[in-house]
């Protein structure tokens, strides 16, 4: 899945959410670091839940984290 967005400081990013354990996202070192820092932390999949612990192989949880921590502009399957 391809995700395009901006970080808090306005820097644009485009990443591929891979669902791989060793590299959950590719395309941006800053976004990869953000995801890797949050692995094991709870993330809401929607505004009201459900809540899941972030796992590198869970693409829905990684996307939910990006939507929560960055401004996601576009998601392509």
N, C-alpha and C positions, 0 to 999 in steps of 0.2 A: 504494500500500500504506500502511495506517495503522499506526503504531507508537506504543504507549503504554508509558511507563516512568518511571523516576526517575533523577536525576543523583546524583553522589557525595554532595552535600550534602543529599539527600532531597527536592529540588524535583521535582515531578511535571512531565511533559511529554507532549504528544500531538502527533505530527508526521505529515505526509504525505510519504512518500518518492516524489518525482515522477519521477526519472530524467532531469530536464532539466539541461542543462549550466550554465545561468545561475543556477538555484536548485534544488540537489539535494534539499532538504527545505524544507517550509513549516510554520509553526505555532509555532516556538520559535526565537527569535534565538540562544539559547545553544547549542542543538543544531545549528543551521545553522552557527554559528561553529566548533563542534567539527569538523563534517564538512569545512568549507572549509579549516581548518588542516591537515587530514590528507590532502588530495588530493595524490596522487603518492607517498604512503607505502605500504609493503606492509601488507596486512591478510590474516589467515587467514580463509578462508571457513568453516572448521570447526575442531574442536579439534586436528586433525592436518594440516590443509591442505585443499586447495591454497592457495597464497599468490598474491595478486594485488595489483597496485598499485591504489590507490583512484582511481577515475574517477567524476566526478559523475553520469554516465549509467548506471553499473553499480549497479542497485538491490540486487543480492545482496551486493555489497561494502559498500555503505552500511549495509545491515542488519547485516552481520557486524561492522562498526565499532561500531555502536550496541550490539550484544550484548557486545562486548569492553569498551567504555568506560563503559557505563551498565547499569542493571538493567532489562532489557526485560520488561515484564509481559504484554503482549498484542501480537500481530501479526494484522492483518486484511488480507485481499487487496484 
